[in-house]
């Protein structure tokens, strides 16, 4: 296991709980307190015990009194817990960062009709369902549109640091607003941004990346001006009288950004603002506000557009060199994409199984996430460059057992732990 060059040895008091030992009954659980010396690694959940201790019983659980990344508190502060060398020297784009795909779909509105991003074939099928009953149509699309279970604040507490933003300007319930979107209109963009700000004010060592990459119903510059103005307003820190937004310029390259530099400057919100379908197109309002253009991130190349886990892995393996050698932020999309045939094939399950079958979670996330978590570890650990990327997935807070493993953990936690393999040049 690769350690940081500056290892900090600490003595912590731990408790080892011995269960099912040969000489004890299940009800006679014995508790033994002892002190061990540990190395604080670059991942806050990982400890390397520096002296051996006898293991009694077939199963044991170690709980450090100072806490570890499995606790919600430390998963919320995982960036702040990285070693000084990593925070000072490693560019942010080389870290392994947990990201959520279609981040704002934890709350989809069934009352405002189908959103503008909905696929044409899917829309035709939904129109047919609507002829039967609008309730059936909205319920159906909701189960195939929701990709996350937690709101932004909860995702941040779970360790997520990259958000996939797809925005529609539209009218819902008589009000015009900007909303996250995925076949149905999701959470308010303003509310999501306020959650991000609230979290950052409470966790001063953390940095957040917001990837605004698709826009619907926003044809004029004025639409973008108003959205950017809202971002400027939300992320202004009145107590410190400065903006929390990172400003892009040729002289202030994102390639040189480190966690400590961003925290010292107070610019802990990095906003990418571009049209993913036309990444080289200049969006003037974003340019004037010095938000990062599409040239500073590669977010769409890894999309496999498949429902087959093996095909997804093959696509990613073929892009290994591009991923490991990219000199910018790189997003690896760990998602399966259901086509119209898959959705229709599961129509009965979607409508009749109360969410147990026929949803994005059951048909996509539950199938790929365990393999994805194992694949990520092999990819970073075995690469020559030993760099991380942004790994995004659906239902990032759900706990899964990796392939060939028996310990359940969330996708976000698995990504955070990859930083033990990341090399500080």
N, C-alpha and C positions, 0 to 999 in steps of 0.2 A: 504494500500500500504506500503510495507516494505521500510524503508529508511535506508541509511547508518548511522552508529552510529555517525559519524562526519558530521553533516549537516551544510551547509554554507548558511546563510541567506543573500540574496542580494536584493537590491532595483533596480529595472529596470523600465524603462519607456516603457509603452506598448501603443498600439493603439487598441481600439475596434471599429470595423466597424459595424454599425448597418444597417441591410438591411431588407426590407420588414416589418418594424415595423408597428403596427396598425395605428399610427398617421402620417406616412410618406408615400410618394409614392415611387415607385421603383427608380425613377430618383432623389429623394431627399435624397440621402444617406448622413447621418450625421457622422462626424468624431469626436470622443472624446478622448482626451489624458488624461491618468491618470497614477499614480504610484502605483505599488503593491509590496508587499514583497513576495518573492518566495523562495522555497528551491530548491537548485540545486541537483537533484537526481543523482543516478549512471548512468542513461541513459540521454544523453544530450538533448533528445527531450522532456523530461518529467519535468514539473514544478508542484509543489503542491502549490496552492495559499493559503497563510496563513491568509488572511482576506477576508471576503465575499464582493462582490460588486453587486449592483443591475443589473440584466440583463434586458435590454430593447429590445423588439422585439422578434420575434420567432426564428431568426437565427442571430448568431454573429460570428465574426472571430477575434481571438486574435493573434496579431503579436508582438513579443518581439523585441525591437530594437537591443538587444544584439545577436539575432539570436537563432535558435534552430536546432534540428537534421534534420528537414525537408529541411533545406537549404543545398545545395550541399557542402558548405564549412565545415559545422560541421559534416556532414555525412562522409566526408573524414578524419576528425580528431576525430572520436568518441572515440577511445581508449584513446587518450590524454585527453579527457574531463571527463573520469571516475574519481570518487573520489580517494583521496590519499590512503584510506584504501583498496579499491579494487585493486588499482595498486600495492600496497606494499604487501598485505597479501594473495590475492586470487590467487591460481595457475592458470596459463593460460588455462589449460585443463578443468577448471570448468566454464569458461566464455561461454556465448552464442555467437558463432562466425558465421557470414554469410559466406557461401561457395558457389561456383559455380560448377555445375556438367559438366563434359566435357568442361572445362574452355576455351580451345583453339579453339573452333569450331565457333567462331564469323567470321572466314574467312576460307572458304573451297575452295580448288583449283579444279575446274572442268576439268582441262586440263591434270592432271597427273595420271589419271586412278584410279581404286578402290584401297583403301589402304589395308594393310595386316590384319587389325583387323576385316574386314567385315565378317559377318556370312556366312557360306557356303550356306545355303538355299537362303539368300538374293543375294549372288553372282551369283547363278544359274539364278535367276529371272532377274538380271541385265544383264547377258549375253544374255538372250532372248530379252530384250529391246534393247541391243546394236546391235542385228541383224537387228533391224528396223532402228535405228539411234543412234549414240553415244551421240548426243546432248540431246535426250530424256532421256537416261540413266543417264547422269551426272546431269541433271536438277532434275530428280526424286530423286536421292539419296541425293542431296544437301539439299532438303527440309526436308528429314528425318534424316539428319546428323547434321544440325546446331542446337545447344542447347543454344547458347548465342548470344546476339546482340552487346555487347560492347567488346572492346579490354581490355587488362589487366589494363592499366592505368585508363580507364574509369570505370571498375569494382571496382577498388580500391577507386576511388573518390566516388562511389556509396555506399561504406561501406564494400565490400567483403574483407575478410582476409584469406580465405582458397581457394586454387586452386587445382583442380583435374587434374593431369598431366598424359596423356597417349601419349607415344612418339614412333615414328617410325623413323628409319634411312633408308633413301631411296634416290632415284635419281628422281628429278623433274626438267624439263626444262634444262636438261643437267648438273645439279649440285647436288652433294651429300650433304645432310643436315639432321638435326634433326628437325622433325616437330611434332606438336600436331596432333592427328589423331582421326577420328571417321567416318569410312567408306570411307571418302575422306581425303586427307592430308590437314591439317589446317595451322595455323600460325606457323612461325618459332619460335622454342624454345628460341633461342638467343634473338630475338626481344621481346618476352614476358618477359624474364628475365631483359632485359634492361629497359623495362617499369616499372617493379617492383622496380628496383634500383632508377630510376628517381623519382618515387613517394616517396620512403622512404627518399631520400635526401631532399625532400621538406616538409616532414611531420615527424618530428623527434620523435614524441611520439607513432608512429604506429609500429606494428609487423605483419609479413606476414608468412603464412604457405604454403609450396609447397609440394604437395603429389605426388611424382613420383611413380606410382604403377603398371603401365603396360608398357611393352617394346615390340616392334615389329621390326624384322630385326636386332636385337642386340644379336647375339648368342655368341660373343667372349668377353673376358675381355677388349680387346682393344676398342670395341665400347663403353663400359661403362666408361673406362678411359678417353676417349676423351670428353664424355658428362660431366662427373664430372669436368674435367679440365676446360671446358667452364664455368661451374657454378662458379668455384673458381675464374676465371679471371673476370667475369662480376661483381661478388659481392665483389671485393676488392676495398676498399675505399682508393684511393690514397691520398686524403687530410689528412686523419687520419692515413695512413700507417697501416691499419689493415683490416682483413676480416670482412664482415658483417654476415658471416655464423655462426650459433650456432654449437658448437662442442660437440658431444655426448660422454660420458664416464660414467662408473659406478659411479665415484665420482661426476659427474656433471649431476645428474639425471634430466630429463625433468619434473618429478613430482614436483620439487621445483621451477620451473620457474615462475616468475611473470613479469608483464609488466615493472615495474621499473628496475628490475634486468637486463633484456634483454637490455633495453635502456641505462642503465649505462655502461654495458659491450660493447655496440655497436654491439651486435650480434642479429640483429632484423629480420633475415631471418632463419626460421626453415625449413630444408629440410628433408622430409621422403623419403627414397630411398629403394625400395624393389619390389619384384614381387608378386602381389596380389594373383596370382594362387598358388604361393609357398612362403608364407610369412616368413617361417623359413629358406629359402635358403639364404645363405650368399653371398652377392654381394661384392667381395673383394675391388674393387675400392671405393665403398661407405664406406666400413668399414675403409679403410685406411684414408679416408678423414673425418672420424668420423661423417658421416651423420646418421640420425636416422633410425634404422632398423624397420621392420614391427611389431616387438613386442611392439613398443611404441605407436601404433595407431590401432584402430579397425575401419576399413573403409568399409568393405564389408558385414558385418553381417546383416545390416538393409535393404539391397537391396531386394525388395519384388518381382520383376520380374512379374509384373501384370499391366493390363490396367484398373483395377477397383479401384476407390478411397476407397471404403469400405474395400476391401481386403487389401489394403495398410495400412489403419488404424488398422485393426485387427492384421496384422503382427507386427506393431510397438508397439501396446498395449501389445502383448504377450512378447515383449522383454523389457518391462518397467524396470524390476529389473536389467537386464544386463546393460541397458543404464544408469540408475541413479546411479548404484553402481560401474561402471567401474572406475578403478584407473589409467586411461590413456586417451589419446585423443580418442574421439568416434565420428564417423561421422554418422549422420542420413540422409540417402539419400531420399529426398522428391521428387521422380520422378516416373513417370509411364513409363513402358517399352513396346513399341509396338512390337509384334511378327510379323512373316511373314504374317499371315492371316490378321492382322490389316492393314499392309502396302498395301497388294494387294487389300483389300476391299476399300481402299481410293485412289486407283491408278488414277481413273478418276478425283477426286477432286484435287489430287496433280498436275496433268498435266494441268488441265483446269481452276482452280479457282484463279490463280494469287496469291497464298499464303494465300487466305482467308479461305481455307479448305485444309485438307490433308497434314499437316506439324506437326513436333514435337510440335510447339507452340500451334496450334489450337486443336490438338487431345490429347495432354498430359499436357503441362504446364498450359494452360487456364482452364483445368478441375480440376487439383489437387491443384494449388497454392492457391486459395482462402480458400479451406478446410484445406490445410497444415498450413497456417498462423494462423488460429483459433486453430487447433490441437496443434501447438507448444506452444501457450500461455497457454492452459489448461494443457499441459504436464508438463511444467516447474513450473507453478504457484501451481499446486496441488500435486507435488511430495514431498515426505518427505525430500529428500536430498537437494532440492532447488538448484540444480546445472544446468549449461547449458552444451550443447554439440555443436559440429559443425553441423549446419543444411545446407545441400546443396540442390540446386534446379536448374532447367532450367530457363532461361530468368529471372535472378535475378533482373534486373532493371525495368521490367514491373510492372506497378501499378495495383493492384487488390483491390477489397473490400472484407474484410474477411466475412465469413459466418455470417449472422445476424448483420453485421456492414454496415455503409454507407459512410465511409471515405476511399478513395483509398490511398494506400501506396505500396511501393515496398516490395518485399520479404526481401531484405537486411535490410531495415528500420525496418520491423517487428521483425527480429531476434535481431537487436541491442536493441530494446525496451524490449526484454525479460530479459535483465540484471537488470531491476528493481526488479525482483523476485529472483535473484540469491543471495544466502546467503553467507556472509563472515564469515567463522568459526573463 
